[in-house]
Amino acid sequence: MRSIIKKVIVFLFSFINKFFKFLKLNSLKRISKLIYTFFITSDFLEFGKNSIVDYPINLKGGKYISVSENVSIGKNTILNAWDHYKGERFNPIINIGEKTSIGEWCHLTSINRIEIGKNVLFGRFVLVTDNSHGGVTKKYLDCAPSSRALVSKGAVVIEDNVWIGDKVTILANVKIGHNSIIGANSVVTKDIPPYTVVGGIPAKVIQKL
């Protein structure tokens, strides 16, 4: 009987110890995020209350990027707003709506405009781009890709309550309607109606709700 009681006590102490270590670890992570967010907010055009950025992110052209309230930006995210490239000038805009969550390793790049609505959920490794290196013509293909001019076919608009799965690519001149779901690994090249589930390369309608 004593041995059973002893085992129970040892188990309880072990559980309590691990629990408090877990709490401590999460508290330290939270504090580090708050400190990093505090120092990086001044690099944005606007940065809303209670929004947080996980360390580190790659930020370029923050003066063209607005973050609303209660936004979460995951670590290793790339946020690039290009106002010039190879001698050309641009007027980029990236707006991120309130309560949107951007997963780790996402990449948003703009020379035109990227609008993200409220309550949008990004998985990891999502690419959203309104531009590309040149077009599919001999003029561009005769140049090294990095030397080609940046061109945009149009803005990207992601409306409210959209769920975007891991490793999705969203290309220029696309509007994703509200309350839609974009399946993992999809490549979105055309507009998506509201209340629609899509998937595939290129993304096609799987279900309309």
Secondary structure, DSSP 4 states (H G I P E B T S, - for coil): -HHHHHHHHHHHHHHHHHHHHHHHHHHHHHHHHHHHHHHHGGGSSEE-TT-EEPSP-EEE-GGGEEE-TT-EE-TT-EEEE-SEETTEE---EEEE-TT-EE-TT-EEEESSEEEE-TT-EE-SS-EEES-EES-SSHHHHTS-GGGSPEE-S--EEE-TT-EE-TT-EE-SSEEE-TT-EE-TT-EE-S-B-SSEEEETTTTEEEEE-
